[in-house]
Amino acid sequence: MQPVSLLDVVAENPLVGQRVNPPPVVEVDGEEEYEVSNVEDSRVYWNQLQYLIRWTGYDSLTWEPAKFVTGLQAVDEFHQWYPGKPGPLEEVLGGPRT
């Protein structure tokens, strides 16, 4: 068995084409826009509804405030598939819907 200090570092991307670069950012009305591929989860964090978003062309997921993704078809589809997951705060807190 070799000591860890003698091991060689493996290349980050050893195969050509293994990692696809993300698509270029699109500008709409002077602001950068990204495409939501899928909503993976939802949670209430510090009394704020958040969605775990998978972005088109990116490997990592990010938690985004609901106000940034409200009205997207991916959010509606997520709640159709997972009706028990946290939704708009009015539903979570039992308040009136507007």
N, CA and C atoms as an extended XYZ file, in Angstrom:
294
Properties=species:S:1:pos:R:3:atomname:S:1:resname:S:1:resid:I:1 pbc="F F F"
N         0.842       -1.177        0.000 N   MET     1
C         0.000        0.000        0.000 CA  MET     1
C         0.887        1.239        0.000 C   MET     1
N         0.579        2.207       -0.887 N   GLN     2
C         1.379        3.426       -0.998 CA  GLN     2
C         0.816        4.521       -0.103 C   GLN     2
N         1.698        5.381        0.388 N   PRO     3
C         1.211        6.561        1.110 CA  PRO     3
C         0.483        7.492        0.142 C   PRO     3
N        -0.494        8.193        0.639 N   VAL     4
C        -1.286        9.096       -0.186 CA  VAL     4
C        -0.404       10.134       -0.873 C   VAL     4
N         0.642       10.558       -0.235 N   SER     5
C         1.512       11.592       -0.799 CA  SER     5
C         2.199       11.140       -2.083 C   SER     5
N         2.270        9.843       -2.351 N   LEU     6
C         2.930        9.347       -3.553 CA  LEU     6
C         1.963        9.114       -4.714 C   LEU     6
N         0.675        9.313       -4.505 N   LEU     7
C        -0.301        9.102       -5.564 CA  LEU     7
C        -0.282       10.251       -6.561 C   LEU     7
N        -0.532        9.937       -7.827 N   ASP     8
C        -0.591       10.951       -8.872 CA  ASP     8
C        -1.988       11.568       -8.926 C   ASP     8
N        -2.056       12.837       -9.314 N   VAL     9
C        -3.322       13.534       -9.480 CA  VAL     9
C        -3.942       13.105      -10.803 C   VAL     9
N        -5.220       12.836      -10.801 N   VAL    10
C        -5.942       12.442      -12.008 CA  VAL    10
C        -6.390       13.713      -12.719 C   VAL    10
N        -6.323       13.689      -14.041 N   ALA    11
C        -6.770       14.837      -14.831 CA  ALA    11
C        -8.239       15.111      -14.543 C   ALA    11
N        -8.609       16.387      -14.493 N   GLU    12
C       -10.000       16.764      -14.202 CA  GLU    12
C       -10.948       16.333      -15.310 C   GLU    12
N       -10.506       16.403      -16.557 N   ASN    13
C       -11.348       16.055      -17.690 CA  ASN    13
C       -10.520       15.216      -18.663 C   ASN    13
N       -10.352       13.919      -18.367 N   PRO    14
C        -9.449       13.104      -19.178 CA  PRO    14
C        -9.962       12.762      -20.570 C   PRO    14
N       -11.254       12.815      -20.797 N   LEU    15
C       -11.801       12.453      -22.102 CA  LEU    15
C       -12.333       13.684      -22.820 C   LEU    15
N       -11.925       13.826      -24.076 N   VAL    16
C       -12.384       14.954      -24.873 CA  VAL    16
C       -13.898       14.842      -25.059 C   VAL    16
N       -14.612       15.940      -24.824 N   GLY    17
C       -16.054       15.948      -24.991 CA  GLY    17
C       -16.825       15.399      -23.807 C   GLY    17
N       -16.120       15.016      -22.739 N   GLN    18
C       -16.794       14.458      -21.571 CA  GLN    18
C       -17.652       15.513      -20.868 C   GLN    18
N       -17.172       16.725      -20.848 N   ARG    19
C       -17.911       17.805      -20.201 CA  ARG    19
C       -18.349       18.801      -21.269 C   ARG    19
N       -19.638       19.084      -21.274 N   VAL    20
C       -20.192       20.022      -22.240 CA  VAL    20
C       -20.237       21.399      -21.593 C   VAL    20
N       -19.726       22.399      -22.287 N   ASN    21
C       -19.758       23.755      -21.761 CA  ASN    21
C       -21.189       24.269      -21.718 C   ASN    21
N       -21.518       25.100      -20.701 N   PRO    22
C       -22.879       25.634      -20.612 CA  PRO    22
C       -23.176       26.565      -21.778 C   PRO    22
N       -24.460       26.721      -22.087 N   PRO    23
C       -24.828       27.608      -23.194 CA  PRO    23
C       -24.519       29.054      -22.846 C   PRO    23
N       -24.384       29.906      -23.845 N   PRO    24
C       -24.120       31.318      -23.567 CA  PRO    24
C       -25.322       31.970      -22.886 C   PRO    24
N       -25.044       32.991      -22.093 N   VAL    25
C       -26.091       33.722      -21.388 CA  VAL    25
C       -26.888       34.545      -22.388 C   VAL    25
N       -28.200       34.574      -22.214 N   VAL    26
C       -29.085       35.347      -23.080 CA  VAL    26
C       -29.453       36.623      -22.348 C   VAL    26
N       -29.446       37.735      -23.042 N   GLU    27
C       -29.850       39.005      -22.434 CA  GLU    27
C       -31.241       39.382      -22.908 C   GLU    27
N       -32.121       39.688      -21.930 N   VAL    28
C       -33.472       40.141      -22.215 CA  VAL    28
C       -33.666       41.456      -21.488 C   VAL    28
N       -33.962       42.513      -22.225 N   ASP    29
C       -34.129       43.856      -21.646 CA  ASP    29
C       -32.920       44.268      -20.814 C   ASP    29
N       -31.735       43.903      -21.282 N   GLY    30
C       -30.498       44.300      -20.605 CA  GLY    30
C       -30.148       43.469      -19.385 C   GLY    30
N       -30.909       42.424      -19.077 N   GLU    31
C       -30.629       41.565      -17.934 CA  GLU    31
C       -30.314       40.153      -18.410 C   GLU    31
N       -29.398       39.481      -17.694 N   GLU    32
C       -29.041       38.117      -18.047 CA  GLU    32
C       -30.180       37.168      -17.676 C   GLU    32
N       -30.488       36.240      -18.574 N   GLU    33
C       -31.551       35.262      -18.359 CA  GLU    33
C       -30.967       33.862      -18.528 C   GLU    33
N       -31.427       32.924      -17.693 N   TYR    34
C       -31.015       31.530      -17.770 CA  TYR    34
C       -32.264       30.674      -17.888 C   TYR    34
N       -32.150       29.515      -18.526 N   GLU    35
C       -33.301       28.641      -18.729 CA  GLU    35
C       -33.361       27.587      -17.629 C   GLU    35
N       -34.535       27.434      -17.024 N   VAL    36
C       -34.755       26.416      -16.005 CA  VAL    36
C       -35.047       25.098      -16.703 C   VAL    36
N       -34.262       24.088      -16.390 N   SER    37
C       -34.477       22.767      -16.953 CA  SER    37
C       -35.519       22.003      -16.149 C   SER    37
N       -35.404       22.086      -14.807 N   ASN    38
C       -36.292       21.323      -13.951 CA  ASN    38
C       -36.263       21.878      -12.537 C   ASN    38
N       -37.346       21.705      -11.801 N   VAL    39
C       -37.384       22.013      -10.374 CA  VAL    39
C       -37.241       20.682       -9.652 C   VAL    39
N       -36.230       20.554       -8.799 N   GLU    40
C       -35.925       19.293       -8.136 CA  GLU    40
C       -36.533       19.167       -6.741 C   GLU    40
N       -36.722       20.293       -6.035 N   ASP    41
C       -37.217       20.237       -4.659 CA  ASP    41
C       -37.691       21.626       -4.242 C   ASP    41
N       -38.370       21.685       -3.097 N   SER    42
C       -38.753       22.975       -2.526 CA  SER    42
C       -38.607       22.893       -1.019 C   SER    42
N       -38.440       24.058       -0.398 N   ARG    43
C       -38.302       24.119        1.054 CA  ARG    43
C       -38.673       25.517        1.527 C   ARG    43
N       -38.953       25.617        2.814 N   VAL    44
C       -39.127       26.918        3.448 CA  VAL    44
C       -37.900       27.103        4.321 C   VAL    44
N       -37.118       28.115        4.015 N   TYR    45
C       -35.865       28.388        4.711 CA  TYR    45
C       -35.906       29.822        5.215 C   TYR    45
N       -35.848       29.996        6.530 N   TRP    46
C       -35.963       31.304        7.170 CA  TRP    46
C       -37.240       32.008        6.702 C   TRP    46
N       -38.346       31.287        6.754 N   ASN    47
C       -39.670       31.790        6.364 CA  ASN    47
C       -39.734       32.254        4.908 C   ASN    47
N       -38.891       31.693        4.075 N   GLN    48
C       -38.881       32.049        2.656 CA  GLN    48
C       -38.957       30.771        1.833 C   GLN    48
N       -39.934       30.713        0.919 N   LEU    49
C       -40.056       29.566        0.031 CA  LEU    49
C       -38.932       29.601       -0.992 C   LEU    49
N       -38.260       28.450       -1.149 N   GLN    50
C       -37.173       28.336       -2.120 CA  GLN    50
C       -37.359       27.078       -2.949 C   GLN    50
N       -36.855       27.131       -4.181 N   TYR    51
C       -36.887       25.982       -5.075 CA  TYR    51
C       -35.470       25.594       -5.457 C   TYR    51
N       -35.223       24.273       -5.505 N   LEU    52
C       -33.941       23.754       -5.966 CA  LEU    52
C       -34.033       23.614       -7.481 C   LEU    52
N       -33.259       24.426       -8.190 N   ILE    53
C       -33.375       24.556       -9.645 CA  ILE    53
C       -32.215       23.879      -10.358 C   ILE    53
N       -32.568       23.111      -11.396 N   ARG    54
C       -31.564       22.575      -12.324 CA  ARG    54
C       -31.629       23.458      -13.557 C   ARG    54
N       -30.509       24.099      -13.868 N   TRP    55
C       -30.441       25.035      -14.993 CA  TRP    55
C       -30.006       24.300      -16.249 C   TRP    55
N       -30.581       24.646      -17.382 N   THR    56
C       -30.229       24.034      -18.660 CA  THR    56
C       -28.763       24.316      -18.972 C   THR    56
N       -28.002       23.236      -19.212 N   GLY    57
C       -26.599       23.364      -19.593 CA  GLY    57
C       -25.627       23.431      -18.432 C   GLY    57
N       -26.091       23.358      -17.179 N   TYR    58
C       -25.214       23.444      -16.013 CA  TYR    58
C       -25.360       22.175      -15.179 C   TYR    58
N       -24.255       21.756      -14.551 N   ASP    59
C       -24.257       20.541      -13.742 CA  ASP    59
C       -24.773       20.779      -12.323 C   ASP    59
N       -24.511       21.955      -11.768 N   SER    60
C       -24.853       22.202      -10.371 CA  SER    60
C       -26.291       22.696      -10.222 C   SER    60
N       -26.855       22.465       -9.039 N   LEU    61
C       -28.193       22.920       -8.691 CA  LEU    61
C       -28.069       24.099       -7.738 C   LEU    61
N       -29.064       24.994       -7.754 N   THR    62
C       -29.038       26.130       -6.830 CA  THR    62
C       -30.413       26.315       -6.199 C   THR    62
N       -30.407       26.750       -4.939 N   TRP    63
C       -31.649       27.118       -4.258 CA  TRP    63
C       -31.956       28.560       -4.612 C   TRP    63
N       -33.153       28.804       -5.138 N   GLU    64
C       -33.559       30.142       -5.561 CA  GLU    64
C       -34.839       30.549       -4.836 C   GLU    64
N       -34.953       31.818       -4.438 N   PRO    65
C       -36.201       32.290       -3.838 CA  PRO    65
C       -37.359       32.127       -4.826 C   PRO    65
N       -38.528       31.808       -4.295 N   ALA    66
C       -39.704       31.576       -5.141 CA  ALA    66
C       -40.023       32.776       -6.019 C   ALA    66
N       -39.754       33.989       -5.518 N   LYS    67
C       -40.098       35.180       -6.303 CA  LYS    67
C       -39.342       35.241       -7.625 C   LYS    67
N       -38.205       34.526       -7.730 N   PHE    68
C       -37.439       34.530       -8.976 CA  PHE    68
C       -37.966       33.524       -9.992 C   PHE    68
N       -38.729       32.525       -9.547 N   VAL    69
C       -39.173       31.476      -10.466 CA  VAL    69
C       -40.693       31.302      -10.485 C   VAL    69
N       -41.427       32.171       -9.796 N   THR    70
C       -42.880       32.094       -9.763 CA  THR    70
C       -43.448       32.247      -11.172 C   THR    70
N       -44.413       31.421      -11.490 N   GLY    71
C       -45.061       31.502      -12.792 CA  GLY    71
C       -44.423       30.643      -13.861 C   GLY    71
N       -43.310       29.994      -13.566 N   LEU    72
C       -42.675       29.131      -14.558 CA  LEU    72
C       -43.417       27.802      -14.648 C   LEU    72
N       -43.473       27.258      -15.835 N   GLN    73
C       -44.136       25.983      -16.053 CA  GLN    73
C       -43.472       24.879      -15.233 C   GLN    73
N       -42.146       24.932      -15.081 N   ALA    74
C       -41.423       23.909      -14.318 CA  ALA    74
C       -41.879       23.883      -12.856 C   ALA    74
N       -42.215       25.037      -12.286 N   VAL    75
C       -42.700       25.104      -10.899 CA  VAL    75
C       -44.084       24.467      -10.814 C   VAL    75
N       -44.947       24.780      -11.763 N   ASP    76
C       -46.290       24.195      -11.778 CA  ASP    76
C       -46.218       22.674      -11.926 C   ASP    76
N       -45.349       22.189      -12.808 N   GLU    77
C       -45.193       20.748      -13.005 CA  GLU    77
C       -44.658       20.079      -11.746 C   GLU    77
N       -43.720       20.735      -11.054 N   PHE    78
C       -43.169       20.195       -9.813 CA  PHE    78
C       -44.284       19.979       -8.792 C   PHE    78
N       -45.163       20.978       -8.634 N   HIS    79
C       -46.232       20.873       -7.647 CA  HIS    79
C       -47.313       19.869       -8.070 C   HIS    79
N       -47.459       19.624       -9.363 N   GLN    80
C       -48.378       18.571       -9.810 CA  GLN    80
C       -47.842       17.203       -9.418 C   GLN    80
N       -46.525       17.013       -9.559 N   TRP    81
C       -45.904       15.735       -9.222 CA  TRP    81
C       -45.737       15.555       -7.714 C   TRP    81
N       -45.509       16.650       -6.993 N   TYR    82
C       -45.246       16.585       -5.556 CA  TYR    82
C       -46.152       17.563       -4.805 C   TYR    82
N       -47.437       17.262       -4.710 N   PRO    83
C       -48.369       18.201       -4.074 CA  PRO    83
C       -48.105       18.404       -2.583 C   PRO    83
N       -47.413       17.489       -1.923 N   GLY    84
C       -47.134       17.619       -0.496 CA  GLY    84
C       -45.928       18.477       -0.170 C   GLY    84
N       -45.155       18.835       -1.171 N   LYS    85
C       -43.965       19.673       -0.947 CA  LYS    85
C       -44.388       21.117       -0.682 C   LYS    85
N       -43.543       21.875        0.023 N   PRO    86
C       -43.892       23.286        0.274 CA  PRO    86
C       -44.150       24.034       -1.027 C   PRO    86
N       -45.205       24.851       -0.996 N   GLY    87
C       -45.581       25.640       -2.155 CA  GLY    87
C       -45.603       27.106       -1.793 C   GLY    87
N       -46.365       27.891       -2.514 N   PRO    88
C       -46.450       29.319       -2.198 CA  PRO    88
C       -46.745       29.530       -0.717 C   PRO    88
N       -46.144       30.551       -0.131 N   LEU    89
C       -46.217       30.753        1.313 CA  LEU    89
C       -47.637       30.822        1.850 C   LEU    89
N       -48.578       31.331        1.074 N   GLU    90
C       -49.959       31.390        1.545 CA  GLU    90
C       -50.474       29.986        1.849 C   GLU    90
N       -50.081       29.011        1.018 N   GLU    91
C       -50.504       27.631        1.252 CA  GLU    91
C       -49.788       27.041        2.464 C   GLU    91
N       -48.488       27.333        2.597 N   VAL    92
C       -47.703       26.780        3.700 CA  VAL    92
C       -48.210       27.307        5.030 C   VAL    92
N       -48.516       28.603        5.094 N   LEU    93
C       -48.946       29.216        6.331 CA  LEU    93
C       -50.453       29.153        6.536 C   LEU    93
N       -51.192       28.655        5.550 N   GLY    94
C       -52.634       28.539        5.659 CA  GLY    94
C       -53.379       29.846        5.466 C   GLY    94
N       -52.730       30.834        4.902 N   GLY    95
C       -53.354       32.134        4.684 CA  GLY    95
C       -54.152       32.173        3.395 C   GLY    95
N       -54.788       33.297        3.130 N   PRO    96
C       -55.617       33.420        1.924 CA  PRO    96
C       -54.764       33.487        0.666 C   PRO    96
N       -55.312       32.977       -0.427 N   ARG    97
C       -54.649       33.069       -1.728 CA  ARG    97
C       -55.122       34.330       -2.423 C   ARG    97
N       -54.193       35.045       -3.028 N   THR    98
C       -54.557       36.256       -3.754 CA  THR    98
C       -54.296       36.095       -5.220 C   THR    98
